[in-house]
Amino acid sequence: MGQWIYNICLVLLIWSLQKANIELSFAVAAFVTVISFRRMLSSRAALLILILFVLVIIGSISVFNPENDYYYFIKDLIYYTRPILVITAGYFLTMRFRSKMTFLNILVLMGFYYAVMHLLSFVIYFNIIPGHTSGIRNIFGRYNHVETVALFIIICVKGLPIKKTRYKIFYQALVACLVLSFLLYFSRTMIMVLVLGSLAYFGYLKLNRRGTIALVVMAMIGAGFALFLSNYDPKTENPGVVDSFLLKIKNSVDESFSVGNINVQDLDRRALWKHWRAYEALKVYEEADKGKYWLVGQGFGSTVDIGFEARLDGELTQHLSLTHNGFAYLYMKTGVLGLIVYLIAVLYLYTFSYTPRRRTIADIGNNILVMTAFYILITTFVVTGLFKPYDMAALLIGGAFAFKQLESSEDRDTGNQGHTE
């Protein structure tokens, strides 16, 4: 097939991920995998896929439960197998490109596209722009991980072909648009992924002397910022953009890890929404403990009873098949065993930080794999991590393994560009 077919397939795959629709991205990833399939698969990529498939096996044990809701079982099965398909699609596509840097180039171009569209929406609806972050995010979007990944690539990968364009002024203007659009999402998760992902790529989160210094510096900066927030009292009545964003950061810990003194029987549940992620996780742990499901979880198709009917996504529901906290979600479906397997997968990705550097394109693959370890950890605390429909980590992992697989041939294609960081 022609290269243009594979270019379109990658664009289609990125688009399907950004649409955040499980069924759509599952179908597109399966289609792309078939279109770009090769009989050879990297042994390193195969090992990660095998680890993730163990999670599928653990969750599928519940298929023998006669009380299982098979609609939710199939939904969870798709949820868990989709990252595997995205990894294989990203791997096979990248292997098909004559220049493997095309994979990163297209990701950046898609980031530019989404950034321009995001900023245009601000121009078109300028008259209704709210004066607080929650309103801005509700109207113009809460996240875009394609833009996050694109900005990460621009910052970290020096040998990117698009940086060598003759139209420097257009490239610089698009980068400026990307940075501005990224900031206008006011997303704590996106900022953390970009910062920690970049530090991981450059080796500052490696457990050595350099990494220790970086961790000490980050701890000092973090402690200083925490001290500032503890003494800063943002306005809760009609807060501006800055105040509402700082208030959101200040409440991050309580939202995820503390339920506070909440009475769920109280009809006014505004206080509960500030601790919603922590409350969901608490109900998962209580239900698992009560039913003794701690080892392998309740399996695919299971739900958690939150104790009352809540209006979520426009519908009243009392039983949730998904939770915001990814670790609680894994514990509900696959138990402690699943959590261990998941962390093994993350640790496996992190081990590539210790792969000897050869000043070849394989180094880019190693560095991106390390970045995805922190990407997954961050998003698992906030959402469902690797399993979230819009998460780009699986696609990056597939492409990164292909970079490692074709180290020697790609060096010939690119003229052995030594500096990859």
C-alpha positions in Angstrom: 0.0 0.0 0.0 1.1 3.6 -0.5 2.4 5.7 2.3 -0.6 8.0 2.1 -2.8 5.2 3.2 -0.8 4.8 6.4 -0.7 8.5 7.0 -4.5 8.6 6.8 -4.8 5.6 9.1 -2.7 7.4 11.7 -4.7 10.6 11.4 -7.9 8.5 11.7 -6.6 6.7 14.8 -5.6 10.0 16.5 -9.0 11.5 15.7 -10.8 8.4 17.1 -8.8 8.7 20.4 -9.6 12.4 20.8 -13.3 11.7 20.2 -13.1 9.8 23.5 -15.5 7.1 22.4 -14.5 3.6 23.4 -16.4 1.7 20.7 -15.2 4.1 18.0 -11.5 4.0 18.9 -11.7 0.2 19.4 -13.1 -0.3 15.9 -10.6 2.1 14.3 -7.7 0.5 16.2 -8.8 -2.9 15.0 -9.2 -1.7 11.4 -5.8 0.0 11.4 -4.1 -3.1 12.9 -5.5 -5.2 10.1 -4.6 -2.7 7.4 -1.0 -2.3 8.6 -0.4 -5.8 10.0 3.0 -7.4 9.8 3.9 -10.9 10.9 6.9 -9.7 13.0 6.2 -8.1 16.4 8.9 -6.8 18.7 9.6 -9.2 21.6 9.6 -6.2 24.0 6.3 -5.0 22.7 4.9 -8.6 22.9 5.9 -8.8 26.5 4.0 -5.6 27.4 1.0 -6.9 25.5 1.2 -10.2 27.3 1.2 -8.4 30.7 -1.9 -6.3 29.7 -3.6 -9.5 28.5 -3.2 -11.0 31.9 -5.5 -8.2 33.2 -8.1 -9.2 30.6 -7.9 -12.8 31.8 -8.3 -11.8 35.5 -11.3 -9.6 34.7 -12.9 -12.3 32.5 -13.1 -14.8 35.3 -16.5 -13.3 36.1 -17.9 -14.6 32.8 -18.8 -17.8 34.8 -21.0 -15.8 37.3 -24.7 -16.4 36.3 -25.7 -13.1 37.9 -23.3 -11.2 35.6 -24.7 -8.4 33.4 -23.3 -9.4 30.0 -23.8 -6.0 28.5 -21.4 -4.4 31.0 -19.2 -7.5 30.8 -18.7 -6.9 27.0 -18.3 -3.2 27.6 -15.5 -3.8 30.2 -13.9 -6.4 27.9 -13.7 -3.8 25.1 -12.4 -1.2 27.6 -9.5 -3.5 28.6 -8.6 -4.9 25.2 -8.7 -1.5 23.4 -5.3 -0.3 24.7 -3.7 -3.6 23.4 -5.2 -2.9 20.0 -4.0 0.7 20.0 -0.5 -0.4 20.9 -0.4 -2.9 18.0 -1.9 -0.4 15.6 0.7 2.3 16.6 3.5 -0.3 16.3 2.5 -1.7 12.9 1.7 1.7 11.4 5.1 3.1 12.5 6.8 0.0 11.1 5.1 0.7 7.7 6.4 4.3 7.5 9.6 4.7 5.3 10.7 7.4 7.8 9.7 6.5 11.3 9.8 10.1 12.3 6.6 10.5 10.3 4.8 9.0 13.3 5.9 12.0 15.5 5.4 14.5 12.7 1.8 13.6 12.2 1.1 13.7 15.9 2.5 17.3 16.0 0.5 18.3 12.9 -2.7 17.0 14.5 -1.8 18.9 17.7 -1.5 22.1 15.6 -4.9 21.3 14.0 -6.7 20.9 17.3 -5.0 24.0 18.8 -6.1 26.2 15.9 -9.6 24.9 16.1 -9.7 25.4 19.9 -8.5 29.0 19.5 -10.9 29.7 16.7 -13.8 28.7 18.9 -12.7 31.4 21.4 -12.8 33.9 18.6 -16.2 32.8 17.3 -17.8 32.7 20.7 -15.9 35.7 22.1 -19.0 37.3 23.5 -19.9 34.4 25.8 -16.5 33.7 27.3 -17.1 33.2 31.1 -14.9 34.9 33.6 -14.0 31.7 35.5 -12.1 28.5 34.5 -15.0 26.0 35.0 -17.2 28.0 32.6 -14.4 28.2 30.1 -13.7 24.5 30.3 -17.4 23.6 30.0 -17.9 25.6 26.8 -14.5 25.2 25.1 -13.3 21.8 26.3 -11.7 20.3 29.3 -8.7 18.5 27.8 -6.9 17.6 24.6 -4.1 15.0 25.0 -3.2 15.2 21.4 -2.1 18.8 22.0 -0.3 17.7 25.2 1.6 15.0 23.3 2.4 17.4 20.4 3.9 19.9 22.7 5.9 17.2 24.5 7.3 16.1 21.2 8.3 19.6 20.1 10.0 20.2 23.4 11.9 16.9 23.6 12.6 15.6 20.1 15.3 17.7 18.4 15.5 15.7 15.2 11.9 16.3 14.3 11.6 16.9 10.5 8.9 19.5 10.9 11.4 21.7 12.8 13.5 21.9 9.6 10.7 23.4 7.5 11.5 26.4 5.2 8.4 28.2 6.5 9.8 29.0 9.9 7.4 31.8 10.7 4.4 29.6 10.1 5.9 26.9 12.3 6.6 29.3 15.1 3.1 30.8 14.8 1.6 27.3 15.1 3.8 26.5 18.1 2.6 29.7 19.8 -1.0 28.7 19.0 -0.4 25.2 20.5 1.1 26.7 23.7 -1.8 29.2 24.1 -4.4 26.5 23.4 -2.7 24.1 25.9 -2.9 26.7 28.6 -6.5 27.6 27.9 -7.6 24.1 28.9 -6.7 24.9 32.5 -6.0 21.2 32.9 -3.9 20.1 35.9 -3.5 16.7 34.4 -2.2 18.0 31.1 0.3 20.2 32.8 1.6 17.4 35.0 1.9 15.0 32.1 3.9 17.6 30.1 6.2 18.6 32.9 6.9 15.2 34.4 6.9 13.5 30.9 9.5 16.0 29.7 11.7 15.5 32.8 11.4 11.7 32.3 12.4 12.0 28.7 15.6 13.8 29.5 16.5 11.4 32.3 15.8 13.7 35.3 13.5 11.1 36.9 16.0 8.3 36.7 17.1 6.9 40.1 20.7 8.2 40.0 22.6 11.3 41.1 21.1 13.4 38.4 17.6 12.2 39.2 18.1 12.7 42.9 19.1 16.3 42.4 16.0 16.8 40.1 13.7 15.3 42.7 15.1 17.5 45.5 14.6 20.6 43.3 11.1 19.5 42.4 10.3 18.8 46.1 11.5 22.2 47.1 9.4 23.9 44.3 6.4 21.8 45.2 6.7 22.6 48.9 7.0 26.3 48.2 3.9 26.2 46.0 2.0 24.2 48.6 3.0 26.8 51.2 1.8 29.5 48.9 -1.5 27.8 48.4 -2.0 27.1 52.1 -1.7 30.8 52.8 -3.6 31.9 49.7 -7.3 32.3 50.0 -8.9 32.5 46.5 -12.3 34.1 46.3 -15.1 31.5 46.2 -17.7 34.0 45.3 -17.5 34.9 41.6 -13.8 34.0 41.3 -11.9 35.1 38.3 -9.9 32.9 36.0 -6.7 32.9 38.1 -8.6 32.5 41.4 -10.8 29.6 40.2 -7.7 27.8 38.7 -5.7 28.1 41.9 -8.8 27.0 43.9 -9.0 23.9 41.7 -5.4 23.1 42.4 -5.8 23.7 46.1 -8.7 21.3 46.3 -6.9 18.6 44.2 -5.8 16.5 47.2 -9.1 16.6 49.0 -11.0 15.8 45.8 -9.0 12.6 45.2 -8.0 11.4 48.6 -10.4 12.8 51.3 -14.2 12.4 51.7 -14.3 14.8 54.5 -17.4 14.9 56.9 -19.9 14.3 54.2 -23.5 13.1 54.8 -24.7 11.5 51.6 -28.3 11.5 52.9 -28.2 15.3 52.8 -30.2 16.4 49.7 -27.8 19.3 49.2 -24.7 17.4 47.9 -22.7 20.3 46.6 -20.0 19.5 49.3 -19.8 15.9 48.1 -19.0 16.8 44.5 -15.8 18.4 45.8 -14.7 15.0 47.1 -16.3 12.9 44.4 -13.3 10.9 43.2 -12.4 10.0 46.8 -16.0 9.0 47.5 -16.2 6.7 44.5 -13.0 5.0 45.6 -14.2 4.6 49.2 -17.4 2.9 48.0 -15.3 0.5 45.8 -13.1 -0.5 48.7 -16.0 -0.9 51.1 -17.9 -3.1 48.6 -14.9 -5.2 47.8 -14.1 -5.7 51.5 -17.7 -6.7 52.3 -17.8 -9.3 49.5 -14.2 -10.5 50.0 -13.4 -9.6 46.4 -10.0 -8.2 47.3 -7.8 -10.7 45.4 -9.2 -10.7 41.8 -12.0 -8.1 42.2 -15.6 -8.4 41.0 -14.6 -8.9 37.4 -15.9 -7.4 34.1 -19.5 -6.4 34.3 -19.4 -5.4 37.9 -20.7 -2.1 39.3 -20.3 -0.2 42.5 -23.3 1.1 44.5 -22.7 4.7 45.5 -25.6 4.7 47.9 -28.0 7.1 46.2 -29.2 8.1 42.7 -26.9 10.8 41.2 -27.3 12.6 37.9 -24.2 11.8 35.9 -23.9 12.6 32.2 -27.5 13.7 32.2 -28.9 10.4 33.6 -29.9 9.2 37.1 -27.8 6.2 38.2 -26.9 4.5 41.5 -24.6 1.8 40.2 -21.4 2.9 38.4 -19.4 0.6 36.1 -16.5 3.2 36.0 -14.8 5.4 38.6 -12.6 8.4 38.1 -9.7 7.0 40.1 -8.0 4.4 37.9 -6.6 2.4 40.8 -10.1 2.1 42.4 -11.4 1.0 38.9 -8.7 -1.6 38.6 -9.3 -2.8 42.1 -13.0 -3.2 41.4 -12.5 -5.2 38.2 -9.3 -7.1 38.9 -8.5 -6.8 42.6 -5.1 -6.6 44.2 -3.7 -9.1 41.6 -4.8 -6.7 38.8 -3.2 -3.7 40.5 0.1 -5.6 40.8 0.0 -6.6 37.1 -0.8 -3.0 36.1 2.1 -1.6 38.2 4.4 -4.3 36.7 3.5 -2.9 33.2 4.3 0.6 34.3 7.6 -0.5 35.9 8.5 -2.4 32.8 8.1 0.9 30.8 10.2 2.7 33.3 13.1 0.2 33.0 13.8 1.5 29.5 15.4 4.5 31.3 18.3 2.2 32.0 18.8 1.0 28.5 22.3 2.0 27.3 22.2 5.1 25.0 23.6 4.6 21.5 22.9 8.1 20.1 20.5 6.6 17.5 16.8 6.8 16.8 16.3 3.9 19.3 17.0 6.4 22.1 13.9 8.4 21.2 11.9 5.2 21.6 13.4 4.4 25.0 12.8 8.0 26.2 9.2 8.0 25.1 8.6 4.7 26.8 9.9 6.1 30.0 7.7 9.2 29.5 4.6 7.0 29.1 5.3 5.3 32.5 4.8 8.6 34.2 1.9 9.6 31.8 0.1 6.4 32.9 0.7 6.9 36.6 -0.5 10.5 36.5 -3.7 9.8 34.6 -4.5 6.7 36.7 -4.7 8.8 39.8 -7.1 11.3 38.1 -9.0 9.1 35.5 -8.7 5.5 34.4 -5.2 5.8 33.1 -4.2 3.6 30.1 -7.9 2.6 29.7 -9.3 6.2 29.3 -10.7 6.6 25.8 -8.7 9.8 25.0 -5.4 8.6 26.6 -2.5 8.8 24.1 -0.1 6.7 26.1 -1.0 3.4 24.2 -0.4 5.0 20.8 3.0 6.4 22.0 4.0 3.1 23.3 3.3 1.3 20.0 5.3 3.9 18.0 8.1 3.9 20.5 8.6 0.1 20.3 8.8 0.4 16.5 11.5 3.1 16.9 13.5 0.6 18.9 12.9 -2.3 16.5 14.2 -0.5 13.4 17.2 1.2 14.9 19.8 0.4 12.2 17.6 0.9 9.1 16.2 4.1 10.4 19.7 5.4 11.0 20.4 5.0 7.3 17.2 6.7 6.4 17.9 9.8 8.6 21.6 10.0 8.2 22.3 8.8 11.8 21.1 12.0 13.6 23.0 11.6 16.8 21.3 14.1 19.1 17.9 12.7 20.0 17.3 14.6 23.2 
